Amino acid sequence: MTLSPAAYGIVSALPATENPAADFSDTPLWLSLIKAVLIFVYLLVSTLIVIWFERRIIGRMQQRPGPNRNGPFGLLQTLADGLKSMLKEDIAPANAEKVIYRAAAILMATVAFVSFSIIPIGGTVSLLGHVTPLQLTDVPVAVLLVLAVASVGVYGVVLAGWSSGSTYPLLGGLRSTAQVISYEIAMGLSLVAVFLYSGSMSTSQIVASQRSLWYILPAFFSFAVYVITMVGETNRLPFDLAEGEGEIVGGFHTEYSSMTFAMFYLGEYINMFTVSALATTMFLGGPAAPPLISMIGDGMFAGGWWGLLWFTLKMWLFMWFFVWLRGTLPRVRYDQFMRFGWKFLIPITLAWVVAVAFIRGAQLGFLGDDSVTIAGQAFNRATLILISVVAVLALVVTWVWGDRVDARRAAAETAPPEEIDPFADGYPVPPLPGQRLREPAPADRVLAGPAAGRGTTVRGTASDPTAPSTTDGIAGKEETHG
């Protein structure tokens, strides 16, 4: 079977990016082990700092000082908390499945580190006499590896909830299962647009393809969806429904204490760094320098060890976003969160992926090579038409959706009546502001005495004066027994 000339043209238009761009040919095994230890230390130190950072920032938001005793500015408070967790007695419930109970905490803490192994945190540097990228490893499907490891981490939550032998942790584990399954679908779909633009799932290739333009601009909607789903994936406020203190005490780790609880705490923050690092890699150019800084000195601040600085700053922007959300928004309701994921995020992300596929195909010339010159720049005609159609459809959908929401809200907000009968439903109801009480009818009189009971009505009610009274029935019973 041979390809036609047209097919050869289509194949040549596609970027040949199946293999990773990172070169590990000069990286021996012992150097990879050293890099693994450095990444482990980098994440541990970042976790210690972010816990202090979060407590200080939320303290300022809530007009309280936060940790300020141990060390300068309270910097050693997190270390003191860790030492306290190690010295506390580890108590396990009597009904717990002991092996799975311990293994769940270990799984939650260790799996989170695996995803960071394929994240490029810097450029190519000279380290101990070898030229190596600041990345542990890379594979052609590296992003799928991150999603797979994130799915495995959920088992730690589910097993912790089940093995505790208690009702509240079980509910927290079930909540987390439904939540992660729901939002991993939307997260995976949000990354498809990046795959289409870069032509690869390798993290080093995705970073290399963003040299001229970060994907936060062409894939802006995917970025917004990913930010929502990463908060849901990490069980952070306002989506920490698996740990809802108001309904299920503490969720899946209610029965944990000492270092086993600290492992869940560590795993949560490492997951935050992982999803933030993935967002930096997929949408913000990874370790690439910001556009203006990359122009200084012919790119003298754009490569090598400088990439580690830019990557860290971008990642900490997302960490600040996590902290800001926690100190600002209340927890959402569980059914509303599930409805938002299944009925809104997944369908609209599917539609966005289809639109990006057509736009990317037009850019590669699959829909024609005609171009239009605008302000001295040549643009593909089919691409401009598709972008216009997508924009119009988005405006129409937003308009129709807004009208339906307004109509539903107007139907729910019916004006209350001006006059009410406080005893219409059989029990007293106070009036709302602006309402007046209906005056009782003459037949509505209340007996005051032991024979009538405690305020029983003699004849009827204001709404139906002819109805038989309760007292008549009581009197009839008394006469029969007499």
Salt bridges, closest charged atoms under 4 A:
ASP26 OD1 - HIS130 ND1 3.08
GLU54 OE2 - ARG236 NH2 2.51
GLU54 OE2 - ARG326 NH1 2.90
ASP81 OD2 - ARG55 NH1 2.67
ASP90 OD2 - ARG102 NH1 2.61
ASP240 OD1 - ARG331 NE 2.98
GLU243 OE1 - HIS253 NE2 3.82
GLU245 OE1 - ARG331 NH2 2.64
GLU247 OE1 - ARG175 NH1 2.77
GLU247 OE2 - ARG331 NH1 3.98
GLU268 OE2 - ARG236 NH1 3.34
ASP335 OD1 - ARG333 NE 2.80
ASP335 OD2 - ARG339 NH2 3.62
ASP406 OD1 - ARG409 NH1 3.39
GLU418 OE1 - ARG436 NH1 3.87
GLU419 OE2 - ARG436 NE 3.98
GLU419 OE1 - ARG438 NE 3.88
ASP472 OD2 - ARG459 NH1 2.89
